[in-house]
Amino acid sequence: MNFDDKRESLLAELQGENRYGIFLALQMGGVPQELQLIVQTAVFDEQEQGLRPQNQYVIRALGVVEHRVSLGVFGNLFIANEHPVLLHYNAPRAVIQFTGQPDDVNELVLDINQAYLSTFGPWRELAKDINRTQPLVNLLTSGSGVLGTMPKPGAERMTRVLAHHGMQATLDESRMYDEKDDHGRSTNMRLLGIDDSYLIALDFTVDELGKA
């Protein structure tokens, strides 16, 4: 069975009613920045009122840069090349500069927070991307300054929010982004999502345990 078959087998066993996965263990791999996840597929047996195990798989995450995991039963597993949590790795960053005064600074602060949440979801914190040299209200009423630095999709949202409040904003891309390294290999990160857990890495491989 080839690699694609093993991934497809894992995903297929998680599809449908009464099908679950169990995140059993997370351990260090054999090379730096490698993590290995042991997961088991199971079917809920209504007669026994319990989970009936099926197969076990090892998922190797290669080149891990970030992870947040919790063990236990899960219902959803996916691997994605595009996701809000990946923007901090897979998009160029831009500095947001602004001038002007908002009519209602409290409404502007609320809109900034909502725009950030709608772009990056609950996985990122505005406080880490915003200018924290002074309170945000003071910054926005100062007449000009740097709002912060964040991935370009979020920065573009911020310029539209500022414009909506009668202010001017410009973007300065602080880092040129190259999707490939010197050898032509992709530098984009990928996401493995397991319910609320996730790992961000260069790639993932799937093998079935106990099968030749």
CORDAWO-V937870 format. One record per residue. RES is the residue in one letter. PSI is psi in whole degrees, -180 to 180 (NA if undefined). OMEGA is omega in whole degrees, 0 to 359 (NA if undefined). BURIAL is 1 if it has 9 or more other ideal C-beta (glycine too) atoms within 8 Angstrom, else 0. Layout:
res->RES psi->PSI omega->OMEGA burial->BURIAL
res->RES psi->PSI omega->OMEGA burial->BURIAL
This chain:
res->M psi->131 omega->182 burial->0
res->N psi->175 omega->185 burial->0
res->F psi->-45 omega->182 burial->0
res->D psi->-39 omega->179 burial->0
res->D psi->-40 omega->182 burial->0
res->K psi->-40 omega->176 burial->1
res->R psi->-46 omega->181 burial->1
res->E psi->-35 omega->178 burial->0
res->S psi->-45 omega->179 burial->1
res->L psi->-49 omega->181 burial->1
res->L psi->-39 omega->181 burial->1
res->A psi->-37 omega->182 burial->0
res->E psi->-14 omega->179 burial->1
res->L psi->-4 omega->182 burial->1
res->Q psi->147 omega->173 burial->0
res->G psi->170 omega->182 burial->0
res->E psi->145 omega->177 burial->0
res->N psi->20 omega->177 burial->0
res->R psi->133 omega->184 burial->1
res->Y psi->168 omega->171 burial->1
res->G psi->156 omega->176 burial->1
res->I psi->117 omega->178 burial->1
res->F psi->102 omega->190 burial->1
res->L psi->-40 omega->188 burial->0
res->A psi->155 omega->173 burial->0
res->L psi->127 omega->183 burial->1
res->Q psi->161 omega->177 burial->0
res->M psi->147 omega->178 burial->0
res->G psi->-170 omega->184 burial->1
res->G psi->-10 omega->179 burial->0
res->V psi->161 omega->179 burial->0
res->P psi->145 omega->178 burial->0
res->Q psi->26 omega->173 burial->0
res->E psi->131 omega->173 burial->1
res->L psi->145 omega->179 burial->1
res->Q psi->129 omega->179 burial->1
res->L psi->131 omega->176 burial->1
res->I psi->119 omega->179 burial->1
res->V psi->151 omega->179 burial->1
res->Q psi->136 omega->175 burial->1
res->T psi->152 omega->183 burial->1
res->A psi->157 omega->176 burial->1
res->V psi->134 omega->178 burial->1
res->F psi->120 omega->180 burial->1
res->D psi->111 omega->184 burial->1
res->E psi->-34 omega->180 burial->0
res->Q psi->-43 omega->181 burial->0
res->E psi->-12 omega->183 burial->0
res->Q psi->46 omega->179 burial->0
res->G psi->174 omega->181 burial->0
res->L psi->131 omega->177 burial->1
res->R psi->114 omega->185 burial->1
res->P psi->148 omega->175 burial->1
res->Q psi->-89 omega->184 burial->0
res->N psi->160 omega->177 burial->1
res->Q psi->144 omega->181 burial->1
res->Y psi->150 omega->170 burial->1
res->V psi->125 omega->177 burial->1
res->I psi->120 omega->179 burial->1
res->R psi->123 omega->177 burial->1
res->A psi->119 omega->186 burial->1
res->L psi->130 omega->181 burial->1
res->G psi->46 omega->183 burial->1
res->V psi->132 omega->177 burial->1
res->V psi->-17 omega->181 burial->0
res->E psi->143 omega->174 burial->0
res->H psi->150 omega->174 burial->1
res->R psi->108 omega->189 burial->0
res->V psi->152 omega->170 burial->1
res->S psi->137 omega->184 burial->0
res->L psi->160 omega->177 burial->0
res->G psi->-171 omega->182 burial->0
res->V psi->140 omega->177 burial->0
res->F psi->162 omega->181 burial->1
res->G psi->-16 omega->187 burial->0
res->N psi->133 omega->175 burial->0
res->L psi->134 omega->179 burial->1
res->F psi->157 omega->174 burial->0
res->I psi->128 omega->186 burial->0
res->A psi->146 omega->173 burial->1
res->N psi->-20 omega->180 burial->0
res->E psi->130 omega->181 burial->0
res->H psi->147 omega->180 burial->0
res->P psi->-33 omega->182 burial->1
res->V psi->-17 omega->181 burial->1
res->L psi->-12 omega->186 burial->1
res->L psi->-33 omega->180 burial->1
res->H psi->-12 omega->178 burial->1
res->Y psi->-33 omega->191 burial->1
res->N psi->11 omega->180 burial->0
res->A psi->149 omega->176 burial->1
res->P psi->151 omega->179 burial->1
res->R psi->150 omega->182 burial->1
res->A psi->142 omega->175 burial->1
res->V psi->131 omega->182 burial->1
res->I psi->113 omega->177 burial->1
res->Q psi->143 omega->184 burial->1
res->F psi->158 omega->171 burial->1
res->T psi->155 omega->178 burial->0
res->G psi->176 omega->181 burial->1
res->Q psi->133 omega->177 burial->0
res->P psi->151 omega->176 burial->1
res->D psi->-40 omega->181 burial->0
res->D psi->101 omega->186 burial->0
res->V psi->-33 omega->180 burial->1
res->N psi->-39 omega->176 burial->0
res->E psi->-36 omega->178 burial->1
res->L psi->-44 omega->178 burial->1
res->V psi->-42 omega->179 burial->1
res->L psi->-44 omega->180 burial->0
res->D psi->-37 omega->177 burial->1
res->I psi->-45 omega->179 burial->1
res->N psi->-41 omega->180 burial->1
res->Q psi->-39 omega->179 burial->0
res->A psi->-39 omega->179 burial->1
res->Y psi->-46 omega->181 burial->1
res->L psi->-40 omega->181 burial->1
res->S psi->-21 omega->178 burial->0
res->T psi->-46 omega->188 burial->1
res->F psi->-5 omega->179 burial->1
res->G psi->-162 omega->183 burial->0
res->P psi->6 omega->187 burial->0
res->W psi->-13 omega->181 burial->0
res->R psi->156 omega->181 burial->1
res->E psi->128 omega->179 burial->0
res->L psi->-37 omega->184 burial->1
res->A psi->-25 omega->182 burial->0
res->K psi->-16 omega->182 burial->0
res->D psi->-9 omega->186 burial->1
res->I psi->157 omega->176 burial->1
res->N psi->118 omega->184 burial->1
res->R psi->21 omega->178 burial->0
res->T psi->-19 omega->177 burial->0
res->Q psi->163 omega->178 burial->0
res->P psi->145 omega->186 burial->0
res->L psi->-40 omega->179 burial->0
res->V psi->-44 omega->178 burial->1
res->N psi->-41 omega->180 burial->0
res->L psi->-47 omega->185 burial->1
res->L psi->-20 omega->178 burial->1
res->T psi->11 omega->183 burial->1
res->S psi->-14 omega->180 burial->0
res->G psi->-32 omega->177 burial->0
res->S psi->158 omega->178 burial->0
res->G psi->-168 omega->177 burial->1
res->V psi->118 omega->179 burial->1
res->L psi->-39 omega->180 burial->1
res->G psi->-174 omega->178 burial->1
res->T psi->127 omega->182 burial->1
res->M psi->168 omega->176 burial->1
res->P psi->144 omega->189 burial->1
res->K psi->-41 omega->178 burial->1
res->P psi->-39 omega->177 burial->1
res->G psi->-40 omega->179 burial->1
res->A psi->-39 omega->178 burial->1
res->E psi->-37 omega->175 burial->1
res->R psi->-40 omega->181 burial->1
res->M psi->-38 omega->179 burial->1
res->T psi->-36 omega->179 burial->1
res->R psi->-37 omega->177 burial->1
res->V psi->-45 omega->179 burial->1
res->L psi->-42 omega->179 burial->1
res->A psi->-38 omega->179 burial->1
res->H psi->-28 omega->180 burial->0
res->H psi->19 omega->173 burial->1
res->G psi->22 omega->180 burial->0
res->M psi->163 omega->178 burial->1
res->Q psi->142 omega->180 burial->0
res->A psi->143 omega->176 burial->1
res->T psi->155 omega->180 burial->0
res->L psi->138 omega->174 burial->1
res->D psi->109 omega->181 burial->0
res->E psi->114 omega->187 burial->1
res->S psi->-16 omega->182 burial->0
res->R psi->122 omega->173 burial->0
res->M psi->134 omega->185 burial->0
res->Y psi->128 omega->179 burial->0
res->D psi->123 omega->183 burial->0
res->E psi->-10 omega->181 burial->0
res->K psi->151 omega->177 burial->0
res->D psi->-172 omega->183 burial->0
res->D psi->-18 omega->181 burial->0
res->H psi->9 omega->178 burial->0
res->G psi->9 omega->179 burial->0
res->R psi->145 omega->181 burial->0
res->S psi->138 omega->175 burial->0
res->T psi->1 omega->180 burial->0
res->N psi->140 omega->178 burial->1
res->M psi->157 omega->178 burial->1
res->R psi->161 omega->184 burial->1
res->L psi->133 omega->167 burial->1
res->L psi->115 omega->180 burial->1
res->G psi->132 omega->176 burial->1
res->I psi->94 omega->189 burial->1
res->D psi->-119 omega->181 burial->0
res->D psi->-7 omega->178 burial->0
res->S psi->154 omega->175 burial->1
res->Y psi->155 omega->171 burial->1
res->L psi->138 omega->176 burial->1
res->I psi->123 omega->185 burial->1
res->A psi->171 omega->178 burial->1
res->L psi->-37 omega->181 burial->0
res->D psi->167 omega->179 burial->0
res->F psi->142 omega->173 burial->1
res->T psi->152 omega->183 burial->0
res->V psi->128 omega->175 burial->1
res->D psi->148 omega->179 burial->1
res->E psi->132 omega->181 burial->1
res->L psi->142 omega->175 burial->1
res->G psi->12 omega->179 burial->0
res->K psi->138 omega->180 burial->0
res->A psi->NA omega->NA burial->0
